[in-house]
C-alpha cells in the first residue's frame, strides 16, 4: 500500500539508525580480514619499548578462514519446477542468460566473500525502465555498510522495506528507500570541507530530484527488490562473520610472533664473553679503552690477550622453539574452531594419503553444504525477482532450485571414478555431467556435439555400406531403399 512522504521519511530514519549501529562491528570484522590488527594483546610496556615498530604487522589467518568456504560456493544454474513428476525440470536457460548478463558468475563470488567477512551481503534487482516491453533485469551486489533490509514482524522471509545509503562526490549523501509498492529517493548535505556532519547539523533528508515522477517511483514487482544474504543465520541472534570465533586467537598469534621477533633480535645470536683481559689504555688519559670493535670477529680477525689466564667463551643463543610451539597450537585451534582443513595453514604437504586429506576436509565440506542450503534460497529469490521484472510467471514459482558446483574437492581420478560408479547405477547422463562440475551451458553444448557425432557415425555407416564415405558436414538425409517387385 502506498505511503505518504512523511511515513516514508520515518521508515528511512528508522532503517538508517539501525544501519549506523552496525558500522563499528563491520569495520572491525573487515579490518581483521584485510590484516589491520590493533595488537590488543601488547602490553603498555611493550608499546613504550617498541612504539609503532610492529603497528602494521599481522600474520593474517582470518583471510584464510573467510576465503576457504567462499571459494567453494559457486552457483552454476537454476531450475524452475513444474510440479509434474513426469516432466522433471532441467536447468533454466532464461535464468542462465539473466545471470550471465549481470556478470553474476564473478559477482556472486564477491557476494559470498562479503557475507563471510561482514556477516551480510545484499543483492539488488532492478531495471532502468520497468514499463519497457523488452525490460531486462539488472542484478547488482551491494555492501553491508550501505544497505539494510527489514522484515515483517514475526517473519524472517517476508521483506517489509530496504534502504541503500551512500556518499556522493558532490557533498551529498544519497539514500533510496525500497518498499513493496514504491521507491523513494532522498539526499542531504553530508560534508563541509570534507567533514562528515551528523544529521542534526545538516538540512536533513529531502526528496531527490525536481521531477515529481522521479522522486516517488512505483514498484511494479510488488516486492522489496533487495535480498539479504546472511552468513550463519540464527533464530534470534544476528548472523555472524566466518572469522568471529578466531579473531581473539588471531591476536594471540600476532603477539607470540612479535615476541619471537623481538627475542630473536636480542638473543638469537650467541654473545661472546672474555675474562682476565687487560684492556688497552689511552696513553694520554691512562683510561682503559673499551672499544666494541675489538670484539667483532671475522675471517681476518682474531682475539688475543697478554694475560695467560684470560679466557674466552660465548653465551648460548635464545631457544625460539617455545614460541613456535605456542604459535602452532594457536593455529591448530583456529583450524578446529573454523573447520578449516590444516592443509590451508601448512606451507607444504608431504607424505599425506589421499584418504587422509579427504577426511581432513570433511568439516569444511559439511559447512559449505549447509551454506548452500541457506544461500540457495536467497539466490532463488533473486532470480524470482529477475523474472518479475520481465513479467514472467516464474517470478511466483515456489519450486525453484539453485544448482551448485560440488563443494568437495577431489582429484580428477577420484571424481571420474565416482561418476562412473554412478553411471553403473543408472544415473542419467545430464546428472552425471552436473556431478562432474560442468555448467548447464557447457552440458547443452556437449549434448549438441554428441548429436553431431551420432549423425556423423550414422552417415559413415550408411555410406560405408554403399562402398563410399560421406565427408563431414551438415546432416544429409539418406533415402530409404525402395522395394522393387520381382
N, C-alpha and C positions, 0 to 999 in steps of 0.2 A: 504494500500500500504506500503511495507517495507520502512524503513528509514535508513539513514546512522548512524554510531556510533556518529558522530558529532551532528546530529539532535536529536538523542535520548538523548544525554547528555544535549543539550539545553532544551528539554522538561522537563527533570529531574530537572534541576536547577530552572526552572520557577515554577514547582509544589512545589518544596522544599521551595522556598521563600514564596509562599502563605501559605504553611503548617506552617512555622515559625511564620507568622503573627497571627495565630490562637492560639498559645500556651498559651499566657498570659491570654486570656479570658477563655480558657478551664480550666486553673489551678484555677482561681477564682471561676468558677462555681462548679468545683469539690470540692474545699475547703469548700464552703458553704454547699454542700450536705453532706459531711462527718463530718461537725461540727467544722471546723477550721475557726473561725471567728476572725477578727482583732480588734474588739471593736472600730470601726471607730467613734462611737458616743461619746466615752470617751474624756473628755477634758484633756488638759495638766496638769491642777491642780489635776485631778483625778489620772492620771498616776504617778505624783510625789508622791502623798499620798499613793497609794497602789501598785505602781510598777508592778510587774508581778503576783500579787496575783490572778487575775482573767484571766490570759493570756489563760488558757486552758478551760475557762468556755464557755458554749453555751447551750441555751435551743432550740435545733435544730428542727425547723418546716420545713425546706427546704427538709429534707429527706422524710417527710410525703407527701409533695406536689408532689414530683417526684415519689414516690413509689405508691401512690394511683392509678394513671392511669396505670402505668406499670404492676401492678399485675393483672389487668383485661384484658390485651391484650394477649390472648392465641390462636395461630393458632392450629387447630386440624386436618387440612387436606387440600387437593386441588382438584379442579375439572378442567378437560380439556374438554371443549365442542366440539361438532361435528358440530354445526350449524344446526342440524336436529331437528325440533320441535318434531318429533315422537320418537326421541331417546335422551331423556334428559340425561345429563352427571351425573354420580354418583361420589362418592369420588374415586380418582385415587389411586389404590393400589401400583403401582410402585412409585409414588411420596411419598406415606406414607413410603415405605421401605427406599427410599433415605433419607428422613427426619429423620427417626429413626436411620439409620446407622451413621449419623453425630451427633447424640445426640442433635438434634435441639429442642427437647421438653424442654430441660433445657436451652440451649444457646440462643434460641430465646428470652427468658425472660431477659437474660443478655443484649442482643442487645437492647431491648426496654428500659431497665433501663438506659443504657449508652446514648441512644438518648434523654431521658428525661433530663439527667443531663448535657450532653455536647453538646446538640443540634443536634448531628450527631452520627451515628454508621455506621459501614461498614461490609459488608458480602462478603467474597471471595469464589469463586467456582473454584476448580481446581482438577487436578488428576496427580499423580506422572508420569504415562506413558500414554499420550493421545493416543498413537498408539496401545495400548493393545486391544485385542479383547473383553475382559471382563472388560474394564475400568469402575471403579466405582468412581463417583464424590465425592469429599470431600468438605463440606461446613464449613467454619470457620468464627467466628465473630471477627472483628478487631476493634482496638481502634481509636478514633478520633485524638489522639495525634500522631499517626503513619501513618495515611492514608489520602489521598485526591483524589477526582475524579474531572476531568474537563469535560465540555460538549461542544458539537459543538456550534458555535456562533448562537444565536437566538433560541436555544433549551434547554429545561430543562429535557429532557429524553435521548437524544442520547449521550452516553458517548464517549468522544474522547480519554481519557487517564486516568490512575490511577497510583498512586505511594504509595508504602509502604516503610517506613524507620524505622529502629530500631537499637539499640545499642547492639552489641555482647559483650561477656565476654572476648574477646581476644584483646581488644584495638581497634577494628574496628567498624565503623558504616556501616551498610549494607542497600541497597536500591534495590527495584525491580520495574521496570517501566513496566506497562501493557498497551499495545496498541492493537487495534483490530486484527492486523495480526502477532504480535510478542511480545516477552517479553525480556527485557534487565535487566541484573543483574550487580550491582555496589557495590564497597566498597571503604572506605577511612579510614585513620588513624584518630581516634577520641580522643585519650587520651594519655597523658604522666604523669605518676604518679597519675592517676586518675583525671586529669584536662581535662575538655572538651574544645577543641580549636576551634576557628572559621575556616572556610574553607581556609581563606587567609593564615593561619599559618600551614596548612596541605598540603599534596600532592594533595588534590582534589579527585574527583571521578575517579576511574579506573575500568576497566572491571574485573569482578569477575570470577576466575577460569582459569585453564590452558587449558582446552579443549574448543576449539572454539565452539563446538556444545552445550556446556553448558553455554555459555555466551549470545548468542542470540538464543532464543528458539522460534520456530514458534508457533503461536497461532491458532490451528485448529478450534476454536469456531467462529472466525470471529467477535467477540465482546469483549469489555473490560470485563474481568471476575469478576470485583468488582462492587458491588451495594451499593449505599449510602442510608441509612435510615435517613430521615430528620424529625425532630420534629417541628411542627408548621411552615410548609413551607410557603414562601411568593413569590410574583411575582418577585420583585427586591431585597428586603432586604434578608439578610441571615436568615436561620432558627434560632430559639432561644430556650434556655433550658426552662423546665417547670417552674422553680422557678425564672426566671429572674425578674418578676414584684414584687416578695415578698421579694427579698434579702434586700432591704432597710428597710422594716418592720421588718425583722429578726434582723437587727442590732439595731433598736429601742427597740424591745422586750428585747434583751440582756441587753441594757443599763438600762431599768427600773427594770429588775430583779436584776441586780447588785446594783443599788441604793437601792432597798428594802433590800438586804442582808446587805449592809453597815449601813443602818438606823436601822435595827434590832440589829446590833452589838452594836450601841451606845445608842439606846433609846427604845428598845423593852422591857427592864426590868425596873420596877419602881425604881427611885433613891430616897434615903432617905435623909432627912434633919433634922437638930436639931438646936434650938436657945436657948440662955441663958444657955449654958452648960459650966461648969467650967472644963476645961481640966486638967488632972493631970500634975504635974510639976516634972522635973528632980531634985532630991534632991541635986545634985552636982552643976548643972549649973543654976537651977531655971527657965529654959526654959520649956514652955508648950510642952507636948508630944502629937503630932497629929498622933496617930497610927491608920491606916486604919482598923487594926484588931478589934478595939473597936466597929466598926460599922457593923461588919459581924455577922448576927444573924443566929441562928439555933434553934432546939428544946431544946437545953440545954443552950442557952444563952439569955440574955435579956439586954436592955439598962436601965441605971439608972443615975440620976443626983442629985447632992446635992442641987442645986438651985431649990427652989419650983416653980420659974417662968419659968423653962425650958419647951420647947415644942418640940414635935417630929411630923414628918409627912413624906410624900413621894410625889414626882412628878409623874404625870401620864405618863404611857408608851406611846411611839410614836404610832400613829394610822397608820398602814400599809395598810389600806383598799384602800386608794387613789392609791397606787401603783398597787394593784390587779385590780382595775377598769381600769387603763390605760393599763395594760398587756392584760386584757380580750378584750378591744376594739381593740387592735392591732391584736390579734389572730383572732377576728371576721373579720377584714379587710383582713387578709391573706386567710381566708376561702372563702370570697366573691370574691376576685380577682382571686384566683386559681380555683374556682369552686370545692373546696374540701369540702365534707359534714362536718358539725360541729361535727358530731359524731366521726370523726377521731381526733379531737382535745380535746375531752372531756374524762376525766378519767373514767366516768361512765355514763350510760344512764338509767334514771328512768322515769317511767310513760309516755312513749312516744308511741303514737299509731303507728301501722304498716304503715298506710297510710301516716302519717307524716314523718316517716323515708324514705319511698319511695320517697316522694316529695323532701326531703332534698338532695337526691342523684340524682335528675333529671339532674342537671348541669353536674356532673361527668359522668353520663351515656351518655349524649349527647356528651360530649367532647371525650369520649372513642370511641363512634360510629364514630365520624369524623376521629379519628386517624386510625381506622381500614380501612377506605377508602383509605387513602394515603399509609399506611404501607402495606396494602394488595397488592397494585400494585407493591411495591418493592419486597415482598416475591414471587409474581408470576414471576417476572423477575429472581429471584434467582433460582426458580425451572425450568424455561426455560433453563437457563444456565446449570443446572444439566443434563437435558435431551440432550442438545447439546453435552455434554461430552460423552454420550452414543451413539451419532449419531441418536437419536430418533427424529422423525418429530414433536413431541410435543414441541420441543425447539423453533419452529416457530409458535406455535399455539397462536393467539391473544385472543382466548376465554378461558382464564384461570381465575380461581376464587379461592381466599383464603377462606377457611371455618374457621370461628372464633367461639370460645366459647362465649356464651351470656355475654355481658359486664355489664348487670344489675344484681344486687344481689337481690334474692328473698328468702323468706322462702321456705322450701320444700313443705309445703301445698299450698302456692301461686303458686309455679311453676307447680305442678301437676294439680292443678285446671285449670290453663290457658291451659295446654296441653290437658286436657280432653275436654275443650270447643272447642279447635281447631279440635279435633277428631270429635266432633259432626258436624263441618262444612265440614268434608270430607277431611281433610289434611292427606296425606299418612303416613303410619306407619314410614318409614325411616326418613321423615322430622320431625315427632314428636320426634323421638329419638335424632335427632340432636338438636332440640329445648331444650330438657331436658339437653343436655350437654355431651352426650356420644360421644366418638371419632368414626371415621369410622371403626377402627379396632374392637372396642367394639360392634358396631352395626352389623358388619359382624358375629361376634361370636354369638351374641344373635339371629340373623336370622337363623344361623345353629342350634342353640339349639331349636328354635321354630319348625324347620322342624323335628328334632328328636322327640320332644314332640308330634307333629302331627302324626308321624309314629307310635309311641307307642300307642297313642289313637286309631288309626285305627286298629292296631293289636289286642288291647284289645277288641275292638268292634267285630272284626271278630271272634276271638276265643271264646269270651263270648257267641256269638250266637250259637256256636257249643258245648257249655257246658263246655268249658275249658278256660284257660287263658295262653297266651304265655308269658314266662318270658322276662324281659328286655334284650335287646341285639341288635345286628345288625339287620337291617330291613330284614324280610323274606317275599318273595313273597307268597301271599295267592292264591292258584289255584282257578280259577273260576269254579263254579259248572257246570258240563256237563248236557246238556239237554238229558234226557232218553226218547225214544219214548214209548208210551203206546200202 
